Amino acid sequence: MQTKNPLFDGLARAIAEAAGAADGVRREAETVLHSSLQRFLADQDLVPREEFEAVKEMAVKALDEVERLREEVEALKAR
């Protein structure tokens, strides 16, 4: 047999409301932190990974071409 205790019912309700409020505060803090981090990264003038990889690939090709031309010049000097 169960009896209703208004004290326990009120306490349970208050705990449930506090948990809901805490979850809302957590979500709001995450949103603010995410926005601040995005703004900070945008202000740092960082290069996206895709652009970095493209420039890196171009540099490797340029170095290969320089090496090939260096070898060609040496061969012409040797004649």
N, C-alpha and C positions, 0 to 999 in steps of 0.2 A: 504494500500500500504506500503510495506516494502522497506527500502533502506539498502544497505550494508554499514556498517561503518567499515573501516579497523581498527580503534582504538579498537572498541568493539570486533571484530573478533580476533585481536591479543591478547587482554586481556583474552578472553575466552580460547584461545589456551594455553596461558601461565598458566592459572589457572588449566586447565586439565593436563598439563604436570607436574605442581607442585604437584597435587594430586597423580599422578602416581608415581612420585619420592618419595613422603612421604610414600606411601604404600610400596614401595620397601625397604625404610629405616626401616620401622616398621617391616617388615618380617625378614630383616637381623638382627635387634636388638633382635627379639624373638629367632632366631636361635642361636645367640651368647650367650644369656642368658640361653637358654635351655642346650647348650653344657657345659657352665660353671657350671651350677647347677648339671648336671650329673657327671662331673668330681669331684666336691666338695663332692657329696654324695658317690662316689666310694672311695675317699680318707678317708672318715670317718669310714670305716670298719663297716658299719651298717649291721644288720642282716635282711634278707628279712622276710616279714610277715609270709610266709608259714613255714619257719624254726622256727621262734619264736613260732608259734602255735603248731608245732610238739613237740618241747621241753617242752612247757607248759603242753601239754597233758601227756607226759612221766612223768613229775614231779608230776602231780596229781595222776597218777597211782602208782608211787613209794610211795607217802605219804599214799595212801589208803592201800597199801601192808604193810607198816611200822605199821600202826594203827592195821591192822588185826593181824600181828605178835605180837605186843605188847599185845593185848588182849589174844592171845594164850599163851604167856609166863605167863601172870598173872593167867590164868586158871591153868596152870601146877604148878605154885608156890602155888596155893591155895590147891592143893591136898595133 
